[in-house]
Amino acid sequence: MEFPIELRNAIEKQVTGYQHSQLKKMAQDLSDRYRKESGRGKKLLTQDMEAAVYAIVRMPATFGAVSDTIQYVRELYQGEITSLLDAGAGTGAATWAAAKQLPLEAVTCLEREGAMRRSGETFMKEGPPVLRNAHWMNADLTKVKLEVKADLVLTSYVLNEMTEKDREVVLKNLWEAANKMLLIIEPGTPSGFLVLKKARKMLLDWGAHITAPCPHEEACRLVADDWCHFTCRVQRSKQHKLLKDGDVPYEDEKYAYMAFVKEKADHVQSRILRHPYIDKGRVYLEICGRNENKAVYIRKKDGMLFKQARKAKCGDGIDFG
């Protein structure tokens, strides 16, 4: 989904007057900090200008991943979602993505970092009414019991930044705050998927149901050195390219996600785990199915299934038994 032009303009307005060298150094420092300190529960960003640079570098990718995820979920879940709680909202990318696809009437954003909150609120003043009226709250998810509830509780790129001890408590609070659905998005890395895999087991033990991406609610079949992740292509702005030394006008964001619901919902029949390999007259797929994971060839003689496979990408559902 196209990154909102009004959001892009609002972000770039925040850094007007700063030299490129200043912004680039700050972007590199932030990248190093998140790479080295993430997962320890530390504050990684405290200054307003750091939040603005973070927004340039990370908001497009987060927006893209959340947009893709919500699209996958809405293909299966037909329940009405009109309220959103964005837990660990950062500068608001996930909320912007949700507002583009869902008929939201009420939005609450929880964020412990003042610099993030201030930037997020400033950006949302340029958005549609539901974003302009969003309620931002100062909240450390590891230290507060959530009082607010919403149809959809969404947390993106948050759980992986916590200690394992905090994660279970936070996860329980998020699940209790969800009226209908809890959607978790994490980096598409082995460590990001491991966070999701552990969360999956806990939530199923608490009575949750999965609607996406898994076609089943049995124990995850992926072995310890394997992981499930998907990819979205993100268009880069000029500023984004400069700060990340990008040569091409896009980057590919790898992410992993799971959507948990209070009531049983539909699953796909099978989910494509790796990028399809298209050969002459056939398509090679690695899939996670309701009963097993396997590698399959879809051939021309399979008719509509072959046409579906040729257009599919990693992460898509497919009607293969």
Contacts in CASP RR format, 6 or more apart in sequence:
PFRMAT RR
TARGET T0000
AUTHOR 0000-0000-0000
METHOD contacts of the structure
MODEL  1
MEFPIELRNAIEKQVTGYQHSQLKKMAQDLSDRYRKESGRGKKLLTQDME
AAVYAIVRMPATFGAVSDTIQYVRELYQGEITSLLDAGAGTGAATWAAAK
QLPLEAVTCLEREGAMRRSGETFMKEGPPVLRNAHWMNADLTKVKLEVKA
DLVLTSYVLNEMTEKDREVVLKNLWEAANKMLLIIEPGTPSGFLVLKKAR
KMLLDWGAHITAPCPHEEACRLVADDWCHFTCRVQRSKQHKLLKDGDVPY
EDEKYAYMAFVKEKADHVQSRILRHPYIDKGRVYLEICGRNENKAVYIRK
KDGMLFKQARKAKCGDGIDFG
1 63 0 8 1.000
1 64 0 8 1.000
1 67 0 8 1.000
1 68 0 8 1.000
1 71 0 8 1.000
1 97 0 8 1.000
1 100 0 8 1.000
1 101 0 8 1.000
2 235 0 8 1.000
3 59 0 8 1.000
3 60 0 8 1.000
3 63 0 8 1.000
3 64 0 8 1.000
3 234 0 8 1.000
3 235 0 8 1.000
4 63 0 8 1.000
4 96 0 8 1.000
4 100 0 8 1.000
4 127 0 8 1.000
6 126 0 8 1.000
6 127 0 8 1.000
7 59 0 8 1.000
7 63 0 8 1.000
7 96 0 8 1.000
7 123 0 8 1.000
7 126 0 8 1.000
7 127 0 8 1.000
8 237 0 8 1.000
9 126 0 8 1.000
10 122 0 8 1.000
10 123 0 8 1.000
10 125 0 8 1.000
10 126 0 8 1.000
11 52 0 8 1.000
11 55 0 8 1.000
11 56 0 8 1.000
11 59 0 8 1.000
11 123 0 8 1.000
12 56 0 8 1.000
12 237 0 8 1.000
12 239 0 8 1.000
14 52 0 8 1.000
14 55 0 8 1.000
14 119 0 8 1.000
14 122 0 8 1.000
15 23 0 8 1.000
15 49 0 8 1.000
15 52 0 8 1.000
15 53 0 8 1.000
15 56 0 8 1.000
15 239 0 8 1.000
18 49 0 8 1.000
20 242 0 8 1.000
23 53 0 8 1.000
23 56 0 8 1.000
23 239 0 8 1.000
23 243 0 8 1.000
24 242 0 8 1.000
24 243 0 8 1.000
26 49 0 8 1.000
26 50 0 8 1.000
26 53 0 8 1.000
27 53 0 8 1.000
27 56 0 8 1.000
27 57 0 8 1.000
27 243 0 8 1.000
27 244 0 8 1.000
30 44 0 8 1.000
30 45 0 8 1.000
30 50 0 8 1.000
30 53 0 8 1.000
30 54 0 8 1.000
30 57 0 8 1.000
31 57 0 8 1.000
33 44 0 8 1.000
33 45 0 8 1.000
34 44 0 8 1.000
37 44 0 8 1.000
38 44 0 8 1.000
38 160 0 8 1.000
38 161 0 8 1.000
39 160 0 8 1.000
39 161 0 8 1.000
39 162 0 8 1.000
39 163 0 8 1.000
40 163 0 8 1.000
41 142 0 8 1.000
41 161 0 8 1.000
41 162 0 8 1.000
41 163 0 8 1.000
41 166 0 8 1.000
43 112 0 8 1.000
43 113 0 8 1.000
44 161 0 8 1.000
45 51 0 8 1.000
45 54 0 8 1.000
45 113 0 8 1.000
45 115 0 8 1.000
45 116 0 8 1.000
46 113 0 8 1.000
46 114 0 8 1.000
46 115 0 8 1.000
47 115 0 8 1.000
48 115 0 8 1.000
48 118 0 8 1.000
48 119 0 8 1.000
50 115 0 8 1.000
51 91 0 8 1.000
51 113 0 8 1.000
51 115 0 8 1.000
51 116 0 8 1.000
51 118 0 8 1.000
51 119 0 8 1.000
51 120 0 8 1.000
52 119 0 8 1.000
53 243 0 8 1.000
54 91 0 8 1.000
54 116 0 8 1.000
55 91 0 8 1.000
55 93 0 8 1.000
55 119 0 8 1.000
55 120 0 8 1.000
55 123 0 8 1.000
56 237 0 8 1.000
56 239 0 8 1.000
56 240 0 8 1.000
56 243 0 8 1.000
57 240 0 8 1.000
57 243 0 8 1.000
57 244 0 8 1.000
58 93 0 8 1.000
59 91 0 8 1.000
59 92 0 8 1.000
59 93 0 8 1.000
60 93 0 8 1.000
60 234 0 8 1.000
60 235 0 8 1.000
60 236 0 8 1.000
60 237 0 8 1.000
60 240 0 8 1.000
61 232 0 8 1.000
61 234 0 8 1.000
61 251 0 8 1.000
61 253 0 8 1.000
62 93 0 8 1.000
62 94 0 8 1.000
62 97 0 8 1.000
62 156 0 8 1.000
62 157 0 8 1.000
63 93 0 8 1.000
63 94 0 8 1.000
63 96 0 8 1.000
63 97 0 8 1.000
63 234 0 8 1.000
64 97 0 8 1.000
64 232 0 8 1.000
64 234 0 8 1.000
64 253 0 8 1.000
65 156 0 8 1.000
65 185 0 8 1.000
65 232 0 8 1.000
65 253 0 8 1.000
65 255 0 8 1.000
65 257 0 8 1.000
66 93 0 8 1.000
66 94 0 8 1.000
66 97 0 8 1.000
66 98 0 8 1.000
66 154 0 8 1.000
66 156 0 8 1.000
66 185 0 8 1.000
67 97 0 8 1.000
67 100 0 8 1.000
67 101 0 8 1.000
67 232 0 8 1.000
68 230 0 8 1.000
68 232 0 8 1.000
68 255 0 8 1.000
69 183 0 8 1.000
69 185 0 8 1.000
69 212 0 8 1.000
69 255 0 8 1.000
69 257 0 8 1.000
69 259 0 8 1.000
70 97 0 8 1.000
70 98 0 8 1.000
70 101 0 8 1.000
70 102 0 8 1.000
70 183 0 8 1.000
71 101 0 8 1.000
72 212 0 8 1.000
72 213 0 8 1.000
72 257 0 8 1.000
72 315 0 8 1.000
73 181 0 8 1.000
73 183 0 8 1.000
73 211 0 8 1.000
73 212 0 8 1.000
73 259 0 8 1.000
74 101 0 8 1.000
74 102 0 8 1.000
75 212 0 8 1.000
76 211 0 8 1.000
76 212 0 8 1.000
76 265 0 8 1.000
76 266 0 8 1.000
76 267 0 8 1.000
76 268 0 8 1.000
77 181 0 8 1.000
77 211 0 8 1.000
77 212 0 8 1.000
77 259 0 8 1.000
77 261 0 8 1.000
77 265 0 8 1.000
77 266 0 8 1.000
78 265 0 8 1.000
79 180 0 8 1.000
80 103 0 8 1.000
80 151 0 8 1.000
81 102 0 8 1.000
81 103 0 8 1.000
81 104 0 8 1.000
81 151 0 8 1.000
81 152 0 8 1.000
81 180 0 8 1.000
81 181 0 8 1.000
82 102 0 8 1.000
82 103 0 8 1.000
82 104 0 8 1.000
82 105 0 8 1.000
82 106 0 8 1.000
82 151 0 8 1.000
83 104 0 8 1.000
83 105 0 8 1.000
83 106 0 8 1.000
83 107 0 8 1.000
83 108 0 8 1.000
83 150 0 8 1.000
83 151 0 8 1.000
83 152 0 8 1.000
83 179 0 8 1.000
84 95 0 8 1.000
84 98 0 8 1.000
84 99 0 8 1.000
84 102 0 8 1.000
84 104 0 8 1.000
84 106 0 8 1.000
84 107 0 8 1.000
84 108 0 8 1.000
84 150 0 8 1.000
84 151 0 8 1.000
84 152 0 8 1.000
84 153 0 8 1.000
84 154 0 8 1.000
85 108 0 8 1.000
85 110 0 8 1.000
85 146 0 8 1.000
85 148 0 8 1.000
85 149 0 8 1.000
85 150 0 8 1.000
85 152 0 8 1.000
85 153 0 8 1.000
85 154 0 8 1.000
85 177 0 8 1.000
85 178 0 8 1.000
86 92 0 8 1.000
86 94 0 8 1.000
86 95 0 8 1.000
86 98 0 8 1.000
86 107 0 8 1.000
86 108 0 8 1.000
86 109 0 8 1.000
86 110 0 8 1.000
86 154 0 8 1.000
86 155 0 8 1.000
86 156 0 8 1.000
87 110 0 8 1.000
87 141 0 8 1.000
87 146 0 8 1.000
87 153 0 8 1.000
87 154 0 8 1.000
87 155 0 8 1.000
87 158 0 8 1.000
87 174 0 8 1.000
87 177 0 8 1.000
88 109 0 8 1.000
88 110 0 8 1.000
88 111 0 8 1.000
88 112 0 8 1.000
88 139 0 8 1.000
88 141 0 8 1.000
88 155 0 8 1.000
88 156 0 8 1.000
88 158 0 8 1.000
89 95 0 8 1.000
89 109 0 8 1.000
89 110 0 8 1.000
89 111 0 8 1.000
89 116 0 8 1.000
89 117 0 8 1.000
89 120 0 8 1.000
89 136 0 8 1.000
90 109 0 8 1.000
90 111 0 8 1.000
90 113 0 8 1.000
90 116 0 8 1.000
90 117 0 8 1.000
90 120 0 8 1.000
91 116 0 8 1.000
91 119 0 8 1.000
91 120 0 8 1.000
91 123 0 8 1.000
92 109 0 8 1.000
92 120 0 8 1.000
92 123 0 8 1.000
92 124 0 8 1.000
93 156 0 8 1.000
94 154 0 8 1.000
94 156 0 8 1.000
94 185 0 8 1.000
95 107 0 8 1.000
95 109 0 8 1.000
95 124 0 8 1.000
95 131 0 8 1.000
95 134 0 8 1.000
95 154 0 8 1.000
96 123 0 8 1.000
96 124 0 8 1.000
96 127 0 8 1.000
96 131 0 8 1.000
98 104 0 8 1.000
98 152 0 8 1.000
98 154 0 8 1.000
99 107 0 8 1.000
99 128 0 8 1.000
99 130 0 8 1.000
99 131 0 8 1.000
102 152 0 8 1.000
104 130 0 8 1.000
105 130 0 8 1.000
106 130 0 8 1.000
106 135 0 8 1.000
106 150 0 8 1.000
107 130 0 8 1.000
107 131 0 8 1.000
107 133 0 8 1.000
107 134 0 8 1.000
107 135 0 8 1.000
108 134 0 8 1.000
108 135 0 8 1.000
108 136 0 8 1.000
108 137 0 8 1.000
108 148 0 8 1.000
108 150 0 8 1.000
109 117 0 8 1.000
109 120 0 8 1.000
109 134 0 8 1.000
109 135 0 8 1.000
109 136 0 8 1.000
109 137 0 8 1.000
110 137 0 8 1.000
110 139 0 8 1.000
110 141 0 8 1.000
110 146 0 8 1.000
111 117 0 8 1.000
111 136 0 8 1.000
111 137 0 8 1.000
111 138 0 8 1.000
111 139 0 8 1.000
112 138 0 8 1.000
112 139 0 8 1.000
112 140 0 8 1.000
112 141 0 8 1.000
114 138 0 8 1.000
117 136 0 8 1.000
117 138 0 8 1.000
120 136 0 8 1.000
121 134 0 8 1.000
121 136 0 8 1.000
124 131 0 8 1.000
124 132 0 8 1.000
124 134 0 8 1.000
125 132 0 8 1.000
137 148 0 8 1.000
139 146 0 8 1.000
141 158 0 8 1.000
141 162 0 8 1.000
141 170 0 8 1.000
141 173 0 8 1.000
141 174 0 8 1.000
142 162 0 8 1.000
142 166 0 8 1.000
142 169 0 8 1.000
142 170 0 8 1.000
145 173 0 8 1.000
146 173 0 8 1.000
146 174 0 8 1.000
146 176 0 8 1.000
146 177 0 8 1.000
148 177 0 8 1.000
149 177 0 8 1.000
149 178 0 8 1.000
149 179 0 8 1.000
150 177 0 8 1.000
150 178 0 8 1.000
150 179 0 8 1.000
151 178 0 8 1.000
151 179 0 8 1.000
151 180 0 8 1.000
151 181 0 8 1.000
152 178 0 8 1.000
152 180 0 8 1.000
152 181 0 8 1.000
152 182 0 8 1.000
152 183 0 8 1.000
153 174 0 8 1.000
153 175 0 8 1.000
153 177 0 8 1.000
153 178 0 8 1.000
153 181 0 8 1.000
153 182 0 8 1.000
153 183 0 8 1.000
154 182 0 8 1.000
154 183 0 8 1.000
154 185 0 8 1.000
155 174 0 8 1.000
155 182 0 8 1.000
155 183 0 8 1.000
155 184 0 8 1.000
155 185 0 8 1.000
156 184 0 8 1.000
156 185 0 8 1.000
156 186 0 8 1.000
157 185 0 8 1.000
157 186 0 8 1.000
157 187 0 8 1.000
159 167 0 8 1.000
159 170 0 8 1.000
159 171 0 8 1.000
159 184 0 8 1.000
159 186 0 8 1.000
159 195 0 8 1.000
159 199 0 8 1.000
160 186 0 8 1.000
160 187 0 8 1.000
160 191 0 8 1.000
160 192 0 8 1.000
160 195 0 8 1.000
162 170 0 8 1.000
167 195 0 8 1.000
167 198 0 8 1.000
167 199 0 8 1.000
168 202 0 8 1.000
171 199 0 8 1.000
171 202 0 8 1.000
171 203 0 8 1.000
172 202 0 8 1.000
172 206 0 8 1.000
174 182 0 8 1.000
175 182 0 8 1.000
175 203 0 8 1.000
175 206 0 8 1.000
175 208 0 8 1.000
175 260 0 8 1.000
178 260 0 8 1.000
178 262 0 8 1.000
179 262 0 8 1.000
180 261 0 8 1.000
180 262 0 8 1.000
180 263 0 8 1.000
181 211 0 8 1.000
181 259 0 8 1.000
181 260 0 8 1.000
181 261 0 8 1.000
181 262 0 8 1.000
182 203 0 8 1.000
182 208 0 8 1.000
182 259 0 8 1.000
182 260 0 8 1.000
182 261 0 8 1.000
183 257 0 8 1.000
183 258 0 8 1.000
183 259 0 8 1.000
183 260 0 8 1.000
184 196 0 8 1.000
184 199 0 8 1.000
184 257 0 8 1.000
184 258 0 8 1.000
184 259 0 8 1.000
184 260 0 8 1.000
185 255 0 8 1.000
185 256 0 8 1.000
185 257 0 8 1.000
186 192 0 8 1.000
186 193 0 8 1.000
186 195 0 8 1.000
186 196 0 8 1.000
186 255 0 8 1.000
186 256 0 8 1.000
186 257 0 8 1.000
187 254 0 8 1.000
187 255 0 8 1.000
187 256 0 8 1.000
188 227 0 8 1.000
188 229 0 8 1.000
188 230 0 8 1.000
188 254 0 8 1.000
188 255 0 8 1.000
188 256 0 8 1.000
189 227 0 8 1.000
189 229 0 8 1.000
189 254 0 8 1.000
189 256 0 8 1.000
190 225 0 8 1.000
190 227 0 8 1.000
192 227 0 8 1.000
192 256 0 8 1.000
193 227 0 8 1.000
193 228 0 8 1.000
193 229 0 8 1.000
193 256 0 8 1.000
194 227 0 8 1.000
196 256 0 8 1.000
196 257 0 8 1.000
196 258 0 8 1.000
197 220 0 8 1.000
197 222 0 8 1.000
199 258 0 8 1.000
200 210 0 8 1.000
200 214 0 8 1.000
200 220 0 8 1.000
200 258 0 8 1.000
201 219 0 8 1.000
203 260 0 8 1.000
204 210 0 8 1.000
204 217 0 8 1.000
208 260 0 8 1.000
208 261 0 8 1.000
208 262 0 8 1.000
209 217 0 8 1.000
209 260 0 8 1.000
209 261 0 8 1.000
209 262 0 8 1.000
209 263 0 8 1.000
209 264 0 8 1.000
209 265 0 8 1.000
210 217 0 8 1.000
210 258 0 8 1.000
210 259 0 8 1.000
210 260 0 8 1.000
210 261 0 8 1.000
210 267 0 8 1.000
211 259 0 8 1.000
211 260 0 8 1.000
211 261 0 8 1.000
211 265 0 8 1.000
211 266 0 8 1.000
211 267 0 8 1.000
212 257 0 8 1.000
212 258 0 8 1.000
212 259 0 8 1.000
212 267 0 8 1.000
212 268 0 8 1.000
213 228 0 8 1.000
213 230 0 8 1.000
213 257 0 8 1.000
213 258 0 8 1.000
213 259 0 8 1.000
213 268 0 8 1.000
213 271 0 8 1.000
213 315 0 8 1.000
214 220 0 8 1.000
214 258 0 8 1.000
214 267 0 8 1.000
214 271 0 8 1.000
214 288 0 8 1.000
215 267 0 8 1.000
215 268 0 8 1.000
215 269 0 8 1.000
215 270 0 8 1.000
215 271 0 8 1.000
215 288 0 8 1.000
215 289 0 8 1.000
215 290 0 8 1.000
216 267 0 8 1.000
216 289 0 8 1.000
216 290 0 8 1.000
216 291 0 8 1.000
220 228 0 8 1.000
221 288 0 8 1.000
221 292 0 8 1.000
221 293 0 8 1.000
222 228 0 8 1.000
222 293 0 8 1.000
227 256 0 8 1.000
228 256 0 8 1.000
228 273 0 8 1.000
228 288 0 8 1.000
229 254 0 8 1.000
229 255 0 8 1.000
229 256 0 8 1.000
230 254 0 8 1.000
230 255 0 8 1.000
230 256 0 8 1.000
230 257 0 8 1.000
230 314 0 8 1.000
230 315 0 8 1.000
231 252 0 8 1.000
231 253 0 8 1.000
231 254 0 8 1.000
231 255 0 8 1.000
231 275 0 8 1.000
231 313 0 8 1.000
231 314 0 8 1.000
232 252 0 8 1.000
232 253 0 8 1.000
232 255 0 8 1.000
233 250 0 8 1.000
233 251 0 8 1.000
233 252 0 8 1.000
233 253 0 8 1.000
234 250 0 8 1.000
234 251 0 8 1.000
234 252 0 8 1.000
234 253 0 8 1.000
235 249 0 8 1.000
235 250 0 8 1.000
236 244 0 8 1.000
236 246 0 8 1.000
236 248 0 8 1.000
236 249 0 8 1.000
236 250 0 8 1.000
236 251 0 8 1.000
241 247 0 8 1.000
241 249 0 8 1.000
244 251 0 8 1.000
267 290 0 8 1.000
268 317 0 8 1.000
268 318 0 8 1.000
269 289 0 8 1.000
269 290 0 8 1.000
269 317 0 8 1.000
269 318 0 8 1.000
269 319 0 8 1.000
269 320 0 8 1.000
269 321 0 8 1.000
270 287 0 8 1.000
270 288 0 8 1.000
270 289 0 8 1.000
270 290 0 8 1.000
270 317 0 8 1.000
270 318 0 8 1.000
270 319 0 8 1.000
270 320 0 8 1.000
270 321 0 8 1.000
271 287 0 8 1.000
271 288 0 8 1.000
271 289 0 8 1.000
271 315 0 8 1.000
271 316 0 8 1.000
271 317 0 8 1.000
271 318 0 8 1.000
272 285 0 8 1.000
272 286 0 8 1.000
272 287 0 8 1.000
272 312 0 8 1.000
272 313 0 8 1.000
272 314 0 8 1.000
272 315 0 8 1.000
272 316 0 8 1.000
272 317 0 8 1.000
272 318 0 8 1.000
273 286 0 8 1.000
273 287 0 8 1.000
273 288 0 8 1.000
273 293 0 8 1.000
273 314 0 8 1.000
273 315 0 8 1.000
274 285 0 8 1.000
274 286 0 8 1.000
274 314 0 8 1.000
275 313 0 8 1.000
275 314 0 8 1.000
276 283 0 8 1.000
276 284 0 8 1.000
276 285 0 8 1.000
276 309 0 8 1.000
276 310 0 8 1.000
276 312 0 8 1.000
276 313 0 8 1.000
276 314 0 8 1.000
277 283 0 8 1.000
277 284 0 8 1.000
277 285 0 8 1.000
278 284 0 8 1.000
278 310 0 8 1.000
281 299 0 8 1.000
281 300 0 8 1.000
281 306 0 8 1.000
282 297 0 8 1.000
282 298 0 8 1.000
282 299 0 8 1.000
282 300 0 8 1.000
282 306 0 8 1.000
283 297 0 8 1.000
283 298 0 8 1.000
283 306 0 8 1.000
283 309 0 8 1.000
283 310 0 8 1.000
283 312 0 8 1.000
284 295 0 8 1.000
284 296 0 8 1.000
284 297 0 8 1.000
285 295 0 8 1.000
285 296 0 8 1.000
285 297 0 8 1.000
285 298 0 8 1.000
285 309 0 8 1.000
285 312 0 8 1.000
285 318 0 8 1.000
285 320 0 8 1.000
286 293 0 8 1.000
286 294 0 8 1.000
286 295 0 8 1.000
287 293 0 8 1.000
287 294 0 8 1.000
287 295 0 8 1.000
287 296 0 8 1.000
287 318 0 8 1.000
287 320 0 8 1.000
289 320 0 8 1.000
289 321 0 8 1.000
290 321 0 8 1.000
296 320 0 8 1.000
298 305 0 8 1.000
298 306 0 8 1.000
298 309 0 8 1.000
298 320 0 8 1.000
299 306 0 8 1.000
300 306 0 8 1.000
302 309 0 8 1.000
305 318 0 8 1.000
305 319 0 8 1.000
305 320 0 8 1.000
308 318 0 8 1.000
308 319 0 8 1.000
309 318 0 8 1.000
312 318 0 8 1.000
END
